Amino acid sequence: MEHGDGDHVGVAVREESPTVPAADRRVLVVDRIEELREHADAWNTLAFEVPPRIPTSSYAWVSAYFEHCLAPGETWRCVLAYDRGGDRLVGVLPLIAGGGILRRRLRTPHDGHTIAVGPLLAPGDEASILDALLRAAWASEPRTPWIEVADVPDSSPLMANLGAHLHLALTRRHGSYLRVDGDQEQYQASLSKNFRSNQKKAANKLKKLADVETAFLTGENASSAQLPDFAPVEASGWKGRESSAIQASMSRMAFYTTLADRLAEAGWLEWHFLRAEGRAIAANLAVRFNRSVLVWKLAYDEAHARCSPGGMLFQALVDRTFPDPLIDEINLLTDAPWYGNWRMEKRDFLRIRLYRRRPGSLLLGFLPDALVARARRSRTLRSVVGTLRGWIKRLRK
């Protein structure tokens, strides 16, 4: 899956003073994996229970990012807030610090293998918890003009509690999901006649192959041991040719090994395989999380493209999840043209920056960002930029 920033959106700012957090709430800033591991179970539980209920914001995922995905010069820290009794974790804000000497930056984890990471806020006191997390984050990096939440779903409690904080919504993208809590026959009948015909033709071609089987590995049967089975399928197509496949990079293999181990420890990891003629011809790395199945990585062997192995495996997943009363949706988190064949619905994900109410933050952060955001909404400017890019391309030829 490839992940972009999406379309630019408008400015959203209010000037109220932030709430003052309870003095007896315990807030920790952790920057060592050994210490962070002590909070693993509490963090995973919070991610599972509170909106937006996406596994990329869990300890299992974020800790793997901290260990394997930082760029040179970057460091990480995680702000943790416990309730007034000190026993229950109520807030988490994972952050990456980087940038130059004069202008340090704080952002939530985000790259091509980790998206939709945002603050976790327990229900009932979200505004106060958010304020406590932000105050501790500012204190940990006094020179940063802003904190960027790189890719937050609009269902996150963060969005409902931004009013007390100076902020800008910079970009927006769409993520897709398929509801599987209705009537499957009605759903399948709603798909286009052409798509259903193509699926039937592919299924008939698949039946002609030897030893066709579909396997869903879950629970104790799913672990990082299946990554070597998945990785060659992913590398068999364009990702292999462009060296963007998991197995093309030792660091990516290390990240996904750690990620799979930690998802498996939490009981969330799933592997989906379509096999034929003695090998996998399609495979998914998935996460069963709360009432959804997140299909994070999809892969198929291009040598069997006429059988549409990816589509056949996805249909098998649809057939498996519709009858399951504990699953409401298949979540893709991203957007791609082929999702339209399955009539998926969409959610918005936004890139948000929060600014300190200090002169340096306003001059170095908020004002420049607000001007850029306004300029990007100008049709005239976009037209000029498009013309300049065209000229540059012609000059390079």
C-alpha positions as CSV (number, residue, x, y, z in Angstrom):
1,M,0.0,0.0,0.0
2,E,1.2,3.5,-0.8
3,H,0.2,6.4,1.5
4,G,0.0,10.1,0.6
5,D,-1.0,13.3,2.3
6,G,-4.1,13.8,0.3
7,D,-5.9,17.1,-0.5
8,H,-5.2,20.4,1.4
9,V,-8.0,21.6,3.6
10,G,-8.8,24.9,5.4
11,V,-7.7,26.6,8.5
12,A,-9.5,25.8,11.8
13,V,-8.5,28.0,14.7
14,R,-10.0,29.1,18.0
15,E,-8.5,31.2,20.7
16,E,-9.8,29.8,24.0
17,S,-7.4,29.1,26.8
18,P,-6.5,25.4,27.3
19,T,-8.0,23.5,30.2
20,V,-5.8,23.1,33.2
21,P,-5.1,19.5,33.9
22,A,-5.7,17.9,37.3
23,A,-2.7,18.5,39.5
24,D,-2.7,14.9,40.7
25,R,-2.7,13.2,37.4
26,R,0.5,11.2,36.8
27,V,2.1,12.0,33.4
28,L,5.3,10.3,32.3
29,V,7.6,10.9,29.3
30,V,9.3,7.7,28.4
31,D,12.2,7.4,25.9
32,R,13.6,4.0,26.5
33,I,12.2,0.8,25.0
34,E,12.8,-1.2,28.2
35,E,10.8,1.3,30.3
36,L,8.1,1.6,27.6
37,R,7.6,-2.2,27.7
38,E,6.3,-1.9,31.3
39,H,3.3,0.0,29.9
40,A,2.7,-2.4,26.9
41,D,-0.4,-4.2,28.2
42,A,-2.1,-1.0,29.4
43,W,-1.4,0.7,26.2
44,N,-2.6,-2.1,24.0
45,T,-5.8,-2.3,26.1
46,L,-6.4,1.4,25.8
47,A,-5.9,1.3,22.0
48,F,-8.3,-1.6,21.7
49,E,-11.0,0.0,23.8
50,V,-11.1,3.7,22.9
51,P,-11.9,5.4,19.6
52,P,-10.7,5.3,16.8
53,R,-9.8,1.7,17.6
54,I,-7.1,1.3,15.0
55,P,-4.2,-1.0,15.8
56,T,-1.5,1.3,14.3
57,S,-1.9,3.4,17.5
58,S,-1.2,0.4,19.8
59,Y,2.0,-0.4,21.7
60,A,2.5,-3.4,19.4
61,W,2.8,-1.2,16.3
62,V,4.3,2.0,17.6
63,S,7.1,0.3,19.6
64,A,8.1,-1.6,16.5
65,Y,8.3,1.8,14.6
66,F,10.4,3.3,17.4
67,E,12.9,0.4,17.2
68,H,13.2,0.2,13.4
69,C,11.9,3.2,11.5
70,L,13.6,6.4,12.8
71,A,15.5,8.5,10.3
72,P,19.1,9.6,11.2
73,G,19.0,12.4,13.8
74,E,15.5,11.5,15.0
75,T,14.7,10.4,18.5
76,W,11.4,9.2,20.1
77,R,9.5,9.8,23.3
78,C,6.1,8.7,24.5
79,V,3.9,10.7,26.8
80,L,1.7,8.6,29.1
81,A,-1.0,9.9,31.4
82,Y,-2.5,7.8,34.2
83,D,-5.7,8.5,36.1
84,R,-5.8,10.3,39.5
85,G,-5.3,7.0,41.3
86,G,-2.3,6.3,39.2
87,D,-3.5,2.8,38.3
88,R,-5.3,3.2,34.9
89,L,-3.7,4.5,31.7
90,V,-6.0,7.2,30.3
91,G,-3.8,8.9,27.6
92,V,-1.0,8.1,25.2
93,L,0.9,10.5,22.8
94,P,3.8,8.9,20.9
95,L,6.1,11.4,19.3
96,I,9.2,11.6,17.0
97,A,11.6,14.5,17.5
98,G,13.8,15.7,14.7
99,G,14.9,18.8,12.7
100,G,17.6,21.4,13.1
101,I,19.1,23.2,16.1
102,L,16.9,26.3,15.8
103,R,13.7,24.6,14.9
104,R,13.0,21.2,16.4
105,R,9.9,19.3,15.3
106,L,7.6,16.9,17.1
107,R,5.3,14.6,15.1
108,T,3.4,11.3,15.6
109,P,4.9,8.3,13.8
110,H,4.1,8.2,10.1
111,D,5.7,6.6,7.0
112,G,4.8,4.1,4.3
113,H,4.5,1.3,6.8
114,T,2.8,3.1,9.7
115,I,-0.1,5.5,9.4
116,A,-3.1,6.7,11.4
117,V,-1.2,7.1,14.7
118,G,-2.8,9.6,17.0
119,P,-3.2,10.4,20.7
120,L,-5.4,7.9,22.7
121,L,-7.8,9.6,25.1
122,A,-10.0,7.7,27.6
123,P,-13.6,8.7,27.5
124,G,-15.0,11.1,30.1
125,D,-12.2,13.6,30.5
126,E,-10.7,13.8,27.0
127,A,-10.0,17.6,27.1
128,S,-8.1,17.5,30.3
129,I,-6.1,14.4,29.3
130,L,-5.2,15.9,26.0
131,D,-4.0,19.1,27.7
132,A,-1.9,17.1,30.1
133,L,-0.3,15.2,27.2
134,L,0.5,18.3,25.2
135,R,1.9,20.2,28.2
136,A,4.3,17.3,28.9
137,A,5.2,17.1,25.2
138,W,6.0,20.9,25.0
139,A,8.1,20.6,28.1
140,S,10.1,17.7,26.6
141,E,11.0,19.8,23.6
142,P,10.9,23.5,24.4
143,R,12.2,24.6,21.1
144,T,9.5,23.1,18.9
145,P,7.0,25.5,17.4
146,W,4.4,22.8,16.8
147,I,3.3,19.2,17.3
148,E,2.1,17.5,14.1
149,V,-0.4,14.6,14.3
150,A,0.4,13.3,10.9
151,D,-2.6,11.2,10.0
152,V,-5.6,11.3,12.4
153,P,-9.0,9.8,11.6
154,D,-11.9,12.2,11.9
155,S,-13.5,9.8,14.4
156,S,-10.6,10.4,16.9
157,P,-11.5,12.2,20.1
158,L,-8.7,14.6,19.3
159,M,-11.0,16.2,16.7
160,A,-13.7,17.0,19.2
161,N,-11.2,18.5,21.7
162,L,-9.1,20.8,19.5
163,G,-11.1,23.9,20.3
164,A,-9.0,24.9,23.3
165,H,-5.8,24.7,21.2
166,L,-4.4,26.8,18.5
167,H,-4.2,24.5,15.4
168,L,-4.4,24.1,11.7
169,A,-5.8,21.2,9.6
170,L,-3.4,21.1,6.8
171,T,-4.3,18.1,4.6
172,R,-7.0,15.5,4.2
173,R,-7.0,12.1,2.7
174,H,-9.5,9.2,2.4
175,G,-9.4,5.7,3.8
176,S,-11.7,2.9,2.7
177,Y,-13.6,0.3,4.6
178,L,-16.3,-2.3,3.9
179,R,-19.2,-2.9,6.2
180,V,-19.9,-6.6,6.7
181,D,-22.6,-6.4,9.3
182,G,-25.5,-6.6,6.9
183,D,-27.0,-9.1,4.5
184,Q,-24.3,-10.6,2.3
185,E,-26.6,-11.6,-0.6
186,Q,-27.9,-8.1,-0.9
187,Y,-24.3,-6.7,-0.8
188,Q,-23.0,-9.1,-3.4
189,A,-26.0,-8.3,-5.7
190,S,-25.2,-4.6,-5.3
191,L,-21.8,-5.0,-7.0
192,S,-21.7,-4.2,-10.7
193,K,-22.7,-6.9,-13.2
194,N,-19.3,-6.5,-15.0
195,F,-17.3,-7.0,-11.8
196,R,-19.4,-10.0,-10.7
197,S,-18.9,-11.5,-14.2
198,N,-15.1,-11.0,-14.0
199,Q,-15.0,-12.6,-10.5
200,K,-16.9,-15.6,-11.8
201,K,-14.5,-16.0,-14.7
202,A,-11.5,-15.7,-12.4
203,A,-13.0,-18.3,-10.1
204,N,-13.4,-20.7,-12.9
205,K,-9.8,-20.3,-14.0
206,L,-8.6,-20.8,-10.5
207,K,-10.5,-24.1,-10.2
208,K,-8.3,-25.4,-13.1
209,L,-5.2,-25.1,-11.0
210,A,-4.0,-28.0,-8.8
211,D,-4.3,-28.1,-5.0
212,V,-6.2,-24.8,-4.5
213,E,-6.8,-24.0,-0.9
214,T,-7.5,-20.9,1.3
215,A,-6.0,-20.6,4.7
216,F,-6.7,-18.1,7.5
217,L,-4.2,-18.3,10.3
218,T,-5.2,-16.7,13.5
219,G,-4.6,-16.8,17.2
220,E,-1.7,-19.1,18.3
221,N,-1.4,-20.3,14.7
222,A,-0.3,-16.8,13.5
223,S,3.2,-15.5,14.2
224,S,6.2,-13.9,12.5
225,A,7.1,-17.4,11.2
226,Q,4.7,-16.8,8.3
227,L,6.5,-13.6,7.1
228,P,8.9,-15.6,4.9
229,D,5.8,-17.1,3.2
230,F,4.2,-13.7,2.7
231,A,7.3,-11.7,1.6
232,P,8.0,-13.6,-1.7
233,V,4.4,-13.1,-2.8
234,E,4.6,-9.4,-2.2
235,A,8.0,-9.2,-4.0
236,S,6.7,-11.1,-7.1
237,G,5.2,-8.0,-8.7
238,W,6.0,-4.3,-9.1
239,K,7.2,-3.9,-5.6
240,G,9.9,-6.4,-6.3
241,R,10.9,-4.7,-9.5
242,E,11.1,-1.3,-7.8
243,S,12.8,-2.7,-4.6
244,S,10.0,-1.4,-2.4
245,A,9.0,-4.9,-1.2
246,I,9.4,-5.8,2.4
247,Q,12.1,-8.4,1.7
248,A,14.1,-5.9,-0.4
249,S,15.2,-4.2,2.8
250,M,16.8,-5.7,5.9
251,S,15.3,-2.8,8.0
252,R,11.8,-3.4,6.7
253,M,12.1,-7.2,7.3
254,A,13.2,-6.4,10.9
255,F,10.3,-4.0,11.4
256,Y,7.7,-6.5,10.1
257,T,9.2,-9.3,12.1
258,T,9.0,-7.3,15.3
259,L,5.5,-6.0,14.4
260,A,4.2,-9.5,13.7
261,D,5.7,-10.8,16.9
262,R,4.0,-8.1,19.0
263,L,0.7,-8.3,17.2
264,A,0.8,-12.1,17.8
265,E,1.6,-11.6,21.5
266,A,-1.5,-9.4,21.7
267,G,-3.6,-12.1,19.9
268,W,-4.4,-9.8,16.9
269,L,-2.3,-11.1,14.1
270,E,-3.9,-12.8,11.0
271,W,-2.4,-14.2,7.8
272,H,-4.6,-15.0,4.9
273,F,-3.2,-17.3,2.1
274,L,-4.5,-18.5,-1.2
275,R,-2.4,-21.4,-2.3
276,A,-2.3,-23.3,-5.6
277,E,0.1,-25.8,-7.1
278,G,2.1,-26.0,-3.9
279,R,2.7,-22.3,-3.2
280,A,1.0,-19.1,-2.2
281,I,-0.4,-17.1,-5.0
282,A,-2.0,-14.4,-2.9
283,A,-1.5,-13.3,0.7
284,N,-2.7,-10.7,3.2
285,L,-1.1,-9.5,6.4
286,A,-4.1,-8.5,8.6
287,V,-5.0,-7.5,12.1
288,R,-8.2,-8.5,13.9
289,F,-8.8,-5.6,16.2
290,N,-11.9,-4.9,18.2
291,R,-14.8,-5.3,15.7
292,S,-12.8,-5.0,12.5
293,V,-10.3,-6.8,10.4
294,L,-7.6,-4.4,9.1
295,V,-6.1,-5.7,5.9
296,W,-2.7,-4.0,6.0
297,K,-0.7,-5.6,3.3
298,L,-2.2,-7.3,0.2
299,A,-0.1,-9.3,-2.2
300,Y,-0.5,-11.6,-5.2
301,D,1.6,-13.4,-7.7
302,E,1.5,-11.7,-11.0
303,A,2.2,-15.0,-12.8
304,H,-1.4,-16.0,-11.9
305,A,-3.0,-12.7,-12.6
306,R,-5.6,-14.3,-15.0
307,C,-7.0,-16.0,-11.9
308,S,-7.3,-12.7,-10.0
309,P,-5.8,-14.3,-6.9
310,G,-6.0,-11.1,-4.9
311,G,-9.6,-10.7,-5.7
312,M,-10.4,-14.4,-5.0
313,L,-8.7,-14.1,-1.6
314,F,-10.5,-10.9,-0.7
315,Q,-13.8,-12.6,-1.7
316,A,-12.9,-15.4,0.7
317,L,-12.4,-12.9,3.4
318,V,-15.8,-11.3,2.7
319,D,-17.4,-14.7,2.9
320,R,-15.7,-15.3,6.2
321,T,-16.5,-12.0,7.9
322,F,-20.1,-11.5,6.9
323,P,-21.4,-14.4,9.1
324,D,-19.2,-13.4,12.0
325,P,-21.3,-11.4,14.5
326,L,-18.2,-10.0,16.2
327,I,-16.9,-8.3,13.0
328,D,-18.5,-5.1,11.6
329,E,-16.1,-4.1,8.9
330,I,-13.0,-4.9,6.8
331,N,-10.7,-1.8,7.1
332,L,-8.2,-1.0,4.4
333,L,-7.1,2.4,6.0
334,T,-6.0,3.6,2.6
335,D,-7.7,4.4,-0.8
336,A,-7.1,2.7,-4.1
337,P,-9.1,2.6,-7.4
338,W,-9.9,-1.1,-7.1
339,Y,-11.7,-0.6,-3.8
340,G,-14.5,0.9,-5.8
341,N,-15.3,-2.5,-7.3
342,W,-16.3,-3.6,-3.8
343,R,-18.4,-0.5,-3.1
344,M,-16.3,0.4,0.0
345,E,-17.2,3.5,2.1
346,K,-14.7,6.2,3.0
347,R,-13.4,8.0,6.1
348,D,-11.4,11.2,6.3
349,F,-7.9,11.3,7.8
350,L,-6.4,14.7,8.5
351,R,-2.9,16.1,9.2
352,I,-3.2,18.5,12.2
353,R,-0.6,20.8,13.7
354,L,-1.0,22.2,17.2
355,Y,0.9,25.3,18.1
356,R,2.2,26.8,21.4
357,R,0.7,30.2,22.4
358,R,4.1,31.8,22.3
359,P,5.7,34.4,20.0
360,G,8.2,32.0,18.6
361,S,5.6,29.4,17.8
362,L,3.4,31.9,16.2
363,L,6.1,33.4,14.0
364,L,7.9,30.2,13.1
365,G,5.0,27.9,12.9
366,F,1.4,29.1,12.8
367,L,1.7,32.2,10.6
368,P,3.8,30.6,7.9
369,D,1.7,27.4,7.9
370,A,-1.5,29.5,7.7
371,L,-0.2,31.5,4.7
372,V,0.9,28.3,2.9
373,A,-2.5,26.7,3.6
374,R,-4.3,29.7,2.3
375,A,-2.1,29.9,-0.8
376,R,-2.7,26.3,-1.6
377,R,-6.5,26.9,-1.6
378,S,-6.0,29.6,-4.3
379,R,-7.0,28.4,-7.8
380,T,-4.9,31.1,-9.3
381,L,-1.7,30.0,-7.5
382,R,-2.3,26.4,-8.2
383,S,-2.7,27.3,-11.9
384,V,0.6,29.2,-11.8
385,V,2.4,26.4,-10.1
386,G,1.0,23.9,-12.6
387,T,2.2,26.1,-15.5
388,L,5.7,26.4,-14.0
389,R,6.0,22.7,-13.5
390,G,5.0,22.2,-17.1
391,W,7.8,24.6,-18.3
392,I,10.3,22.8,-16.0
393,K,9.4,19.4,-17.5
394,R,9.8,20.7,-21.0
395,L,13.2,22.3,-20.3
396,R,14.5,19.1,-18.9
397,K,13.7,17.2,-22.0
